[in-house]
């Protein structure tokens, strides 16, 4: 069967070339020529034309494609965008052959990525990257199985530690809530000490006890405490001293 080589292999021969059957490649170029309206188009315009072509063929009857919807058209356009990703910023035109080459390489990359995800624990070498070859190993060996079991055991132990930490944090939070509730209840039941009214500072301090006052003394020749004060003269001067002096002078005579 005739095949076309679209990508050369490695120089050391470890990875063979990428080949596509001639009939499939010819069908792809004819289909892309219809999508691209028979002219070279830019990568951005080719993505848009692929989506428009899919939308148009999903509603016509030659040939009918009732299974195509807007999701299918979006996927087709995204595949073309992946195939021409290196030329999306270029304004030069692309031919149907170059677009098909990118499509086959993009599909191969997607298939390779899908196998890598499915065969995570299978040993992969450069020989397994050849088209149509299965990953070497076939199934995990004893050592890889042991590594997988240890990784699973470590994962379970980590989850158990996380669960224990979460339980400890929940217990600490519950204890704090109980202490806070007890303190609040204690404050509610303990009466507060009475406080002095705001006007207490304005009240006068209490007066000291009155001390007894001794009676003031008096002179011998003065009036007794019970006697009325001496009469004053007409000029308002006390005449009692003058009268005593006159009596003393008469007695000396």
Secondary structure, DSSP 8 states (H G I E B T S, - for coil): --EEEEE---TTSSS--EEEEHHHHHHHHHHHHHHTTTS-B-HHHHHHHHHHHHHHHTTSBTTB-TT--HHHHHHHHHHHHHHTGGGTT--S-B-HHHHHHHHHHHHHHHHHHHHHHHTTTS---GGGGSTT---TTSS--HHHHHHHHHHHHHHHHHHHHHHHHHHHHHHHHHHHHHHHHHHHHHHHHS-------TTGGGS----------------TTS--TTS----B-TTS-B-HHHHHHHHHHHHH-
